[in-house]
Amino acid sequence: MGYPTGIENIPFIKTGKRTTTIDAHTFPDDIVHVAVGLYSSSSSLYGVVLANGDLYIKSNTGMTNQDAINFRSAYGFTGSWQKFKTGVAKVDTGGPYLHVLYKNRTLERYISSNTMPTNLGTAQAMWDGINSEFVYVKADGTLNNTVFPTNKSYVAVRIGQRGTMALASDGTLYYVYSSSVVQIGTNVKEMSMSGGSTGRLNYLKHDGTVWSAVAVDNPSFAQVTGFPSSVKSLVDVVDGQTYALLVDGSVYRWSAPGAAVATSIVTDSGCISIYGDGGGFITNNIPGKPIPDHIPDTLRVGKRPVFEATINDDVENDSQAFVLQLATNSAFTENLLDFRSDFRIEGWEAFDGTVWDTFQPGGKIRPAQLVRDYGFEGVLGGIWKWDVGPLGTGDKINNAHEQKRNGNYSLRIVAASGNNIGVQQELKGWKPGDKVTLDAYVNITKYATGRLNVDLVAYDANGKNLIDTSGIVVEGITTGFTKISDSSITIPANTKTLLVRVFVDGAPNMTAYIDDVTVLIDGVKKYNKVRYTIGVDAYYGEPLTEGKTYYWRMAAKDGLTGTLSEWTDQQTLTNRLGTSGKCESAADWGAYNCTVITDTTNKVDGNASIKVTATNKNVAAAYKDVGGWKAGKYYVILGFIKNGNAENGARIIPSGPTYSASWQIYDKTKFNFYWCKTAPTTDYPGNLDLGFTPTEAGQYAYFDQVRVYEISKAEYELISVDPSWSGELLALRYPYVDNTQTIQRKTRIRCGTTLALQTKPIKTTAPVDRSVFSKFATLPIHVPAVKRVENTDSRITYSSGGLAWNNINYVDAGSSQGTIAYIAGVAGAWAELSFIGTGIRFGSWLSPWYGLVDVYIDNVLVKTVSQYVPEGYVGNTKQQVVYENTKLPYGPHKIKIVNRNEKADPAALGMSCALDFFEILDTKAPAVLTVQSSNNANDANPTWEDVTDVFLSGDYFRYKNLIKTAPDWGLALKITVDAKERLGPIEIDGFGISYE
């Protein structure tokens, strides 16, 4: 919780557009921090930090305060902007000081009476206050102010006229006023404080709620309501009476105590200076968090483990750096190891699909291709905007499927009126001076007059076009799709806006298809994965300690602002249905050609499900507004469906945007898991539909546990493509939540993959000729691919008390090992098994007397299975696998079966549940055992001979060695077990040796 440990560039840089101009001065790079302060807002010292670390300073020429005048004179600051320092992360100008926090964490203080700075040590966050107060977080997480609790690790501080706040890494927020400490919040993500005696304290919790209070000695906080959605980020107060919030990429202002309606004050934010408190912000979306390759919890590793992850999307195409942290506690406050690619590139690598490359200097990965939706798969008007003149008679611009190069569509332009028509897209992720190559595939199938153009346009701040190039121009019919390029285009220095355009002009009369329009940055490779190998960088040495357990997590770091993504050890899910996804209130849902009621008999969880019944033959759906489907966003839709009698199947889909989904649900016996994903390319109204296409009125279906989550591009692209992101495994990755919840996914590694021991030499009078070994050991070296766990196995836990099973050792000759466990008439009775493996099976009887059973994997409902067969069924009914999952990531898991006490069919004779066995699937490579023995073990360099095979078989071993250098012969044994990536126990309980 809280800010990550590391350099805090600026806590209120959050989400929108870049700022490069302040006070009519255009800076050579993107701004990441602005500070305004030093004595008063009317006579200020201004500081600006650029993305490349350069610090610019400007001093107001109208300063009247003598200290301020001395300050300006001591350092030669003028009324114009001038570069002062390099390698800077943050600057603060509050009070009579200028504080500079460098990227290497060095903290310096500049004062008016001394031209040499004072080195304050190392820090990760700081905040200038008023009345000469200055508080900062040291590199080890402690504060220079000891009034706060000293048993905490801190990540951020704030100072104002009404006191000081400090945020601990565990999410606890403290407030100090007049030396009195008050705990004012828990599970806090960010906080802010206004200036002035009537200012406010504000904080943002991890669940997206904001709390505010007038800053009195013991503040009473109230939740702020009225915002359009959960708050992503909180910025510091712009004036004494209001504060700004960033919601879905916009800046909002709130004023008046208690509940209020937020009013948007900035949508394309530049820079807001916060006078008095010092600071300001630009707006910029943070990158999506990296998606780590699966590492099982408590995995054994050596001292040089590798952490690999898929790179996620950044909306603005900003470059990304990456952070890996390890610590010996889950709060990441003890023995913290912090590896940042933009601090040191050694050990960091990036994968382009073929080879792993060392990170380039600077430690950031840039996007290689700037055009979004380059294949025109999305509806026009979203990412691609309309350009040039209006459509005339016979003119058309749309997505076409009859002529395409890749994907489902291309762009079709039909020009018949002579008007100039086309589309354009603003590009992001470029830098002035970049050389780019513009490529496009064009197919002109009908031509009379005019030109087809694909070009780049660069505008400066005054709207002047800076690129003097004709781009790609095509006249005449082509033979199929033809690639045409315009290479080595240099983006001019003063470029503010860069567009790619596709249009026709010159009195056009043609039909043209365009596909795969790309703008590639020359010399930049497209990377999709990153990895870090611990121990490669000599700067850190060998930081892992043998025998210790470490928690680990990764994050992406925005190359523009330095803001971190969410950490990989947590997952914040916001169900856009709020609590309506529980399906326990019909009033939450609209009805289209149907009736919508709740049903308390057919349900997955909770009290009820939603039953949708068609009133005619038209599409029937219960619908709910989810706040709109936004262009450029990615969504996953999940839920459970039981078909009543809808002949065409039932589904859960977005209203408007295209989507891909699992098969419609036809099963009428039980609830089935269903998924759908959508990536709108234009904005749509926000309904979600639970429905079907009936063949007649009266058909119906049930829906339950429905959720709609906004996800990242990388996640979207993995769904249904990567086997571990498919089917029921999606239920594990995206469990049901109401509103917004943060799920902790702590992952640990254990340093030390080997168990090694060596006996002391046994003195012998002659060289040992042969030996026989015996052992008592638990070794994961012979791991069966399938391991059956019988119903009577003590590792299975059964519910008891009022949920007790009738018999867990019922004798039946046809069952596995001759027994089963069964339960009759008790809803909620359960059986549970924890296991380590890559899959699991649940085996049972099939019978007319048996009903429905819920299957949970890792505490998430994944499927409802049936144990029912009709009377007279002639197939095999014993030792039948009723549930199987073969795609679990290797590691510790848990399966739980729960009796629903429901019939699978009206004709069923009962609704009991039976458990015959579980089968654990394990495809992970086994550990490696090596046993060596020496008959000259007293030598300085003994001769060790491999005796592994006979150690395992019990056979004898005949030694080859017949020489020694020591006075005495000696017999010894050396045993080494390399666990590789096995999670099971490694134990050598005992062994024996006889020799002659």
N, C-alpha and C positions, 0 to 999 in steps of 0.2 A: 504494500500500500504506500501511498505518498509518492514523493519524487524518487526516482532511482538514485542510488548513490553514485556520484560522479559530478563533473562540472555542471553547474546549473547556469546555462547561458543566460536565460531570462525566463522566469516562470510564466510570464504572460505573453509569450509569443505562441499563438495558437493557429487559428484557421483562416483563406482568401487570397488577396493579391499582394504582390511585392511592392516595396517602396524603394525608390532610388533617388528621390529628390526631397530635400528639406531646406527651407529658407532659400529657395531658388538655386540651391547648389545641387548639381547632379553628381552622385558618387559613382566611382568606377566599378562598384560591385553591389550585390544585394545587401541590404541593411538587416542585421539581426537584433540590434539593440539600440535603443535611444534613451538617454538619460538627461533630465533637465533639473537643475537645482542650484545649490550653493547660495545660500542667504535669502533669496526671494525670487519669485517668479518674474518680477520686473527687472531684475538685474542678475541674470543667470549665467552659469557656465553650462554649455551644451556638450554632450559627448555622444558620438555615434560609433558603433562597432559594426564592421562589415563582415560578410560571410567568410572572407579570407583571413580575418583576424586583425585587419588594420583598424586602429583607433584614431578617429578624427575629433578634434576639439575646436570649439569656437567660444570666444568670450564676448559678452555684451559690452560694447564700448561705453555704455552709460552707467557703469557700476559706480556707486558712491560709497559703499562700505569700504573702509580702509583695508580690512583684511582681504576683501575681494580684490581690491586694486593691487595689493602686495602679491596676491596669488598670481594674478595675471602677469605682473612684472617678473616674478621669479621664474616663470616657465616660458615667457615670451608668447603667451597666447594673444591673438589679435581678434579683430572683429570679423575676420574671414575664417573659413574652415581650413585646418591644416592637419596633416598627418602627424600624430604624436608618438604612437607605439605600434608594434606589430605583435602577432601571436596572442591577441587578446580575446577572451571569451565574454567578458562582461565589464561594464564600467558603472560606477555610482558616483553621484555628485551632490548628495544631500549633506547638510551640515557644512562645517568649514573644511571638509576634506574632499579629495579626489581619490577614490579607491579603484584600483585596476586589478581584476582577476584574470590571470593569463591561462591559456589553454593547458599549460603544464601544471596548473593548480597553484602557482606562486601568487601570493596576494601582496600588493604593494600599496602604501599610503603616501599621498602627496599632500603637503601642507604649504601654506604661504610663507612660512618662516625658514624653509629649508629647500634648497634646490635639489637635494638628493632624497630619493624616496626612502621610506622605512619599510623594510621587509617584515611582514607580519606572519610569515610562515606559509603553510599550504592550506588551501580551503577548497570547498566544493560549492558553496553558496554564500551570498552576502547580501546585506541590505543596509543602506545608509538611512539614518533617521534624522530627527531634528534635535536641537539642543546638544549637539556634539555626540549623540549616542550612535554607536556602531556595533552591530552584532553580526557574527558570521559563523558558518558551520565549517569546522576544521575538516581536513581530509579524512580523519578517523571517525567523523560523525558526531564529535562532541562540539559544544558551543564555547565561545570565549566568554560567555555570560553564564556564571555558575548559579544564578538564581533559579533557573529551570531545573527540573529533576535531572540528576547526573547519571542515573542508571538507564538512560535512553540514548538511542542513536538518532540524530536529527538530520533532516534533509532540506529544510527551508525555514527562513525567518522573515518577519515583517515588523516594521516599526512605524508608529504614528504618534500624534500628540496624545492619543488616548491609551498608549501602552505599547507592549511588544507581544507578538505571537510567535510561537515556534512549533513546527510540525515534525513529529517523530516518525521514524520509518515504519512503525507499526500502525500508523494512521491516527494516533492520538494527538490532539491539538491542545496546546497550553497557551494561556494568556497571563501576562504579568502586568500589573498596574500598581504602582506604589509598593513594590517589592512583595506583593501578594500574588501567589500562583493559583490559577483556577484551571481545571481541566474542562474545556468547553465543547469538545467533540471527540467522537471516535469514528473509525472507518472513513477518515477524511482524506480526500484526494488533493485538494488545493485550498488556499485561503488568501484573503486580501484584507486590506485595512485602508480606510479613507483618512485624509488629512483633516485638520481642524478639530476644534473642541466638540463639535456635534457630529463627528464622523462615525462611521459604522465599522463593525467587524463582520466579515462575511466568510463563509466557507462552503466548499462543494464536497459532497460525499460521493463515495464510489457508486452509489445507486442513481446518480444523476440529479439528486435534489440539492437545492441551495438553501442555506440557513443564514439569517442575518439578525443583528441586534445592535442597538445603540451601545457604544463602548463605555459602559459604566463599570464600576469595580467588580460586580458580579453579574455579568450580562445574562439576560434571559433571551435565548434565541428562539426565533419562530421560522418555520419553513416558508420560503417564498414560493408563491404559486402564480400561475398565469402565463407561464412560458409555453411556447407551442410544442415542445418536445423535451426529452431529457437533456440536461445541460451537459455539453461535452467539456467545456473549459471555462474557467473563471479568470477574468482579468482584473487588475487592480483599479481602484476607483479613479474615474476621470475628474470628478470634482467632489466636493464635500458631501453632496446630497444624493448622488447616483453612483451606480457601478455598472460596468459593462459585462455582458455575458456572451459567449460564443455558442450559438446553437445552430447545428447543421450548416456551419460555414458562414454564418452571419453574425454581426455584432448587435447585441440588444442592450437597451438601457432600462433600468428599473428604478423607480422612485416611489416615494410614499411608503409608509410602513405597512406591514402585513401583506395580504393578497393584493396583487396588482396585475395588470395586463401589460406584457412586455411590448415595447414599441421599437421597431427596427430603426436604428439611427445610421447604420453603415451597412452597405451590402458589398461594395467594392472598396474595402478599407485600405487607406494609405497608412499613415502613421498618426497616432494620437499621443501627444505628450502629456504626461501627468505631472503638473506643476506641484512643487512642494515636496511630495513624496519621492519624486525623481523616477523616471522610467517612461515607458511607452510601449507600444506594440505594433507589429505588423501582423497580418493574418495569413495563415498558410495551413493547409490540411496536413496532418501528420501521416507518415507512411503506414501501410498495413504492417502488422507484426510479422516477422518471418515465421515460416511453418517448418519446425524442426523435423528431420527424419526421426522415426520412432526410436527412442532409447528407453528400454524397459526400466521401470523403477527399480532401484537398488542394483543396477547393472555393475558387475565387476569390471574394472578397467585397469590398465597399466598407468604408468606415470605420464604417458603422452596420449591421452584420449583425443578423439576427433569429434567435433560437434558440427553437424551439417544441417543446413536449412534451405528451404526454397525462398527465394526473394519475392516479397509481396509488392503490391501495386502502390504507387504514389500518384495521386490525382494530378498534381502539377508537373509530373515528370521530373521532380527534383532528384538530385543525386542522393544516394543513401550511404551512410556508414553503418557499422554494425558493432554491437556490444555483447560480450559474453561475460556473465558473472557466475562465480561459484562462492559458496560460503558454507560454514558448518552448521548453520541454523536456517530455518525456513524464512526468517525475517531478513536475511542477508545483512546481518549486523555483526556477525562473528567470523573472524578470519576471512574477510571478504577478499576475493580475487577479482579484479576488474580488468578485462581485456577489451580495448577499443581500437578498431581498425584505423580511425583517424588520429590516434595517438602514436601507435606503432603498427606498421603493416606486416612485420615479420610474423609468420604463422597463419596469416589470413590468405585465403585463396578463393577464386571465383571460377565457376564452371560455365562454359558456353555451349554445353551439349556434347562436346567432343573432348576437350582437354581442360585441366585445372591450371589457371594462371595465377601467379602472385599478384597481389593487389598493387595497383599503381601508386606512386607517391601521392600523399594526401589521404589515402585510405578510403576513398569513396567510389561508388559505382554509379556511373551516369547512364541514363537511358540511351540506347543506340538509335532507336527509331521513334520519331516524334509524332507521327500521325496516328490518331485513335480511330478505330473503325475504318481502317484503310481499305477493307473489302466491301464497304457499303452494305453491311448486313443489317444495320439499323435503319429505322424509319427516318426519312429526311426531315430536317427541322430540329433535330436533337443535337447530336455532336456536329453534324454537317448542317450549316445554316444556309438559308437562301442568299443568293448574291445577284448583283447586276439588276437588270430591269424586270418588269412584270411579264407574266406569261400572256402571250397573244393567242390569236385563234390558231388552234391546231398544235400549240406548244405543250410539251409534257416534260417533266423531270420527276423520275421515280425510281424505285428499286425494281430491277428486272431479273427474272430467273431464266428467261429463254436464251440469253447470252451471258455466260459468266465464265470466269477463269478458275476461281477457287470458291469454296463456300457455297452459299445458297443464292446469292444475288450479286449483281453489279449495278452500277449507276447508268441509267438510260436517259439520254437527252434527245428529245425530238423537237427540232427547231423548224417551224413552218411559217412563222409570221415575219421573220426578219429581225425580231427583237434579240438583244443580247441577254442571255439567261445562263444561270449556273449556280454552283454552291461553293461555300468556303468554310474553312475551319481554322480557328486560332490555335497556334502551336505553342507548347510549353516545354521547358526542359533544355532550351538552347542557351548559349552564352554569346555575347558579342565577340566576334572574331572566329567563331566556329566555321569550319568549312563543311558544307552539307551537299549531298547528292539527292536530287529529285528524280524519282522513277515513277512511271505509270504505264499501264497496259491499256491500249485503246483499240477499239474495233469499230470502224465506221462502215456501216452496211448500206447506207444510202447517202448520196452526196450530190448536191448541185452547186451550192456556193457557201462561202464563209470559212471560218477557222475554228478548230477545236484547240483550246488553250488549257494547259496545266502549268501553273507558275507559282512562284513565291513572291509575296509582297511584304516589305519591311517598312513600317512607319515610325517616325520619330515622335516626340511629344507633341509636335505641332501638326501632326497628320501628314507630313511630307513623306513620299515614297523614296526610300533610300537605295533600293536595289534596281539597277539599270540592266535588266536582262529580260529577254523575251520569253524565257522559260521553254516549255514544250509546245510547239505549234504543229498541228496536223491538218493537211488539206487533201481531200480525196479519199476514195474507198481503200480500206486496208484488207489484207488477207488474214482473217482471224485476228486474234489479239496480238498486237505488236508492242514490244517493249520499247519505250522511248525515254531517254534520260537527259537531264541537265546537271552536269557534275561540277564540283568544286565551286559552289556558290558560297561566298564569304558573307556572313551576317555582319552588317556595318556596326560600328562602335556605338552609335546613338540610338540603336533600335529599341523601341518600346513595345511594339506589337509586331508579331510575325504571323502571316497568314499563308495557307496553301489554298489555291483556287482552282476550280475546274469549271470552265465556261466556254460558250461559243459566242463569236462576234463576227463582224464583217458581213452584215445582212445574211445571217446563216440560214441555210435550208438543207438540213441533214438529219440523219439518225445515227447517233453514236453511243457506244457502250464503253464505260471506263471501269477498270478494276485494279485493285492492288496499288493504290497511290501511296508511296512511302517517301519519307524524308529521313535519310540516314546521315548521322554525324560521322564524317570521315575519321577513321582511326579509332573509333569507339566500338568495342565488341558488345554483342548482346549476351548478357549473363542471366542465368536463371537460378543458380544456386551459389551459396557461399559456405565456407567451412573454416574452422579454426582448429589448429592442432596445438595443444598445450605442450610446453617444453621445448618448442622449436626456437623461440626467441631467447637468446642468451641473457637479455635484459632482465627477464623474470627468473632465470635459472630453472630448477625443477620445483615448481611451486606446490605440487600435490604431495601429501604425506602418506606413506604406506600405512594402511590400516584405518584411515579416516573415511567417514562418509560425508559427501558434499552434496548440497542442493545446487542446482544449476538453472539458469534461465538465459534467454537471448532477447534482444530488442533491435529494431532498426532505428537509426538516428537520421532525422531529416537534414539533408545537406545544406539547406538554406537557413533554417532556424536553430538547428541543434536539438529540437524537441524529440523526445523518444516516443516510439510506438508503445503500445501495450506490451508488457512482458509476456513471454511464452508460458510462464507458469500460472497464468490466470486467463480466464475467458469471460468477458462481459457480454452477456446475451440480453437483448432487448426485444421482447415479444411485442410486435407492432399491434397485436390484438389485445394487449393489456391483460386483463383477466378473463376476457371473453373466450379465449382458446380452451378454457376448461370445459366449455359447452354445457354449462349448468344453468344457463338462463336464456330462454328463447327470446326474451325481450331485447337481448343484445344484437339480434340478427334480423335483417330485413328479409322479406319473402318475395321471390320472383317466380310466378307460375307455380306456387307451391304453398303448403302450410309448413310452419316450423314450430315444433314442440320439443320439450325435453322428454327423455325416456329414462326412467330409473332402473329398468331391468337390463337393457343392453347398454353396457358402458365399459370403458377400459379402467378408469380410475375415478375417484371422487364419488359424487352422488348421481350423476346423470350424463347422458350424451344428447346430442342434437339429432332429432329425427326429421328428415326432409321428405315430404310426400307431394308428388306431382299432382296438380289440379287439371292439367291438360297434356297434350302431346308435345308442347314446346319445351325448350330447355328449362329445367327447374333448378333453382339454386337458392340457398340461404346465403346472404351476402353481408359483408361487414367492411366499413371503410377503415383502411389501415394507414391513412395519411398520404396516399399517393405513391405511385411507382415512379421513381425519379430517374431521369436519363443519366447514364454513367454510373449508376449504383448496381449492386449485385445482391440478389435475395435468394434464400432457400426457404421453401415451404414444406412443412412436415406435419404428419398427423396419422390418425388411425381411422380406418373406414371398415364398416361391415355393411355389405350389400343386403338389402331386404329382398327386393325382387326387380331391381332396375336392370332390364335386359341388356342395355348397352354399357353397363358398368358405371361405377361412381368415381369421382375424382375431386381434388382440391386444386384450384387453379387461380391465377391472377386474372382480373378482368382488364383486358386491353393488350398488354405486352405479350410478345411471343414467349414461349417457354419450352422446356424439355422436362419430361417427368417419367416416373415408373409407370407400369401398365395400370390402366384403370382396374378397380377392384370389382371382381365378380363373385367372390366367395361369400356365400350366404350363411355360413356356419359360424364364423368368428370374425373378430376385428383383425385387419391386416395393416401393416405399416406401409405408408405411402410417402413419396417425396416428389418435389417439383422444384425447379430452379428457373430464374428469369433474370435477364440483364437488359432492362429497357434502354433504348437508344433515343427515346423522346419521353417527355413527361405524360403520364396517364392519370386519370382519376383513380382513387385508391381503393377499389373494392377487391375483396377476396371472396371467391365463390365456392361454396360447398354444394356440389350438385351432380347432375347427370342429364342425359337426353332420353326421356322416356318414350316408350312406344305406345303407351296409353296412360290415362289418368289413374292415380292410385298407386303407382310404383313408388318405392321409397328406399332410403338408405340411412345409415347412422354414421355420425362423425364425432370424434372425441380427440382430446389432447392435441389441438391444432396450434401450431406456432409458425410465425413468420419472422425470420431474422435477416437483418442486413449483414452481409458477409463481405469479405475482400475478394478481389479479382482472382488472386492465387487460389483461394479456397474454391471459388466458383469453377475454375478450370480443372480442379482435381475431382470434383463431384462427378460420379458415374464413369470417370476415366481411370483413376487409380483404384484398384480393387479394395484398398483399405478405406476408401471414401465412397463406398457404394452400398446399396441395400440397407440392411439392418444396422450396419456399422455407423450409418449417419445418425441413427437414434442415439448412439453413444457419444458421438461428437457434438450433437446439438440436442441435449435433453430438454424436456419441457420446463419452461419457467413462466411465472406471471410477471408482467411488467419488466423490470430490469434487475438482473441478478449477476453477480460476479462469482464465477465458479473457480475455485482454487485447484490447480492441477500440479501439485508439487512433484518434482521428479528428482531422484537422488542417484548418485553413482557411488560405488565403493572402490577406493583405490587399493589395488592389490589383486591380481588375477591368479597368483600362484600360491600354493602351499608347498613348502620345501623343508625337508629335514634330512639330517645326516647323522648316522651313528658314530660313536667313538670307535676307533679301531680295536678289534679283538686280537690280542697278541697270539700268534701261532708260531710253532717251531719250524714249520715248512710252508711252502706256498700251498694254499688251499687249491685242491684239484677240482672239486665240484661242490655245489651247495643246493639245498632245497629250501624253498621259502613258503611261509604260510602267512595269511593276512586276515585282518578283521577291519573292514573299511566301508565307508559310504562315499562312493565316487560317481559323479555324473559322466561316466565314460561309456556306459552301455545304456543308452536311453531309447526305450521302445518308441516307435512312431505313434502307436496307439496303446494307451494304458487304460484298462477297464477298472472302474471303481464300483464295486458291488454295493447294492442297497444296504447291506449290513456293515459296510466299512465305517470305522469310527470317525473318519474325516468328514462324513456327511452329517450335518446338523439338521435335526427335525424340530418343527414347532412342537410346543408342549402345552400343557394346561388345557384351556378351552379349545385350542387348535391342535390338540394331540392327534396323531395318526392312529387309525384302528389297529394296525399291525405293521411293524417294520421288518418282520421276519416271517412272512406268510409263506408256507411251503407249497411249491408248485413245480412239478417235475420238468415242465417245459421252459421254465425261466432260467436266466443265467445263474449258475451255481445253485439252482433249485429253489430260490426264494424271491419274493418281491415285497415291496412296502405298498400299502394302499390306505386310502382315506375315503370315507363316504359321508356325505351330508354336512360337511364342515367347510364353509367358504372361508378362504384366507389361510388354510393350513398350508405349510410350506416346508420345503427341504432345500438345503443350501450346501454348496461345495466350493471351497477356495482351491485354486490350482495354478500351476505355472505351465504355460504352453502356448500353442498357436491356434488352438481350436478346441471345441467341446461338442459332445453328442449327448443326447438325453434319450435313453431307451426305456420302453415300457411295453405293456400289453396293449392290444386293441380289442375292444369289446363293445357290445350294445349297451353295456351298463356304465360305460365311461363317458366323460364329457370334456369340457374345455379347461385348459391349463395355461396360465400366463408364464412366460419365460423372461426372466430378467438377466441381463449381463452387466456386471459391474454396477448394479443398483438401478439400471435403466431398463424399462420395459421395451423389449425388442420384438416380441411376437406372441400371439395367442395360438396355441396348437390344439388339435383335436386328437383324442384317443378313441374316438368312436368309429365303429363299423356296424353296419346293419346286421340284423339276425339273418342267419343263413350265409354269411360271408365265407367264401371257400379259400381265401388266401391265408398266408401265415399270419398269425396274430400274436405270436410270442417273440420276445427279444427284438422288437421293432424300434427303429430309430424314428422318433417323432419330431425331433429338433436337431439341427446340425449347423454349426458355424465353423467353417474351416479357414477363415480369413482374419482371425484376431491377430493383432501385433504380438510378437513374443513378449511374454512378461507375466506378472501375477494378475489373475482375474478371479471372478466369482460368478457362478451360475446359481440362480435361485428359481425354483418352480413353485407356483402358487395355485392352489385349487380354486377355480372360479365357482364351483358348484352350480354349473349351468349346463344344460343339454346342448349338444352340438347339432341336434336334429330333433324335431318334435316327436319322431318315432322312437327316439332313444328310450331305453328302459331305465336308465339311471344317469347320474352325473358324477360318478366317482373319479378318483385320480389314482394312478399307479406309478411307481418308480421301480424299475428293474435294475438299471445301472446308469452310470455316466461313463463316457469315454473321453479321456484327455488326449488331445492330438499334440504332438511335439515334433516339429520338423527342424528345430535348431540343432546345429552341429554340436556333437558332444565335446566334453572336456578332453584334454590330452594328458595321459599319465605316462611319466617316464621314470623307470627304476634302473639305477646303475649300481654296480658292485665292484669293489676293488680288493684284490688279495695282497696288494702292497701299499695299503692305506697309510702306513707310517712314513712313506717317502714324501719328500717336499713336493713332488709333482706325481701323485698317484696315477696309475693306469685304471681308468674307469671303463667298465664294460657294460653294455646294455643288457639287462636281464628282465625287461618288462614282460615279455611273453611268458617266461617261466614263473614270474611272480604271480601272474594272473592264473596260469594253468596248474600250478603246483608241481610241475615237472622239475627235473634237476637241471642245473647249468654247469657246464664244464668251462673253466677259465682257460684263456689262451696265454695269459701273461706268465712268464717263468723267471722274471728278473726283479731285483729290488736294489735300492741304493741306501736305504736305512739299515741300521743294525738288525732290526727285527722285522719279520713278516707281520702283516696286520690285515684283518678282514673287516670291511665296513660296507654300509649300505647307504645310498643316497636316493631319496624319493622326491619327485617333483610333480605336482599336479597343476597344469595350466588350465584354468576354468574357461578360458576364451570368453564367451559371452553367456555362459550358463548361469542361471540364477539359483540352482539347487544347492544343497549342502555339499561341502568338500571336507571330509573328515577322514583321518587315518586313526582308527580306534586302537589298533595294535597290530603287531606282526611278529613273526618268529623266523629264525634261520638255523638250519643245521648244516654241517659241513664235514668234509673229510679231505 
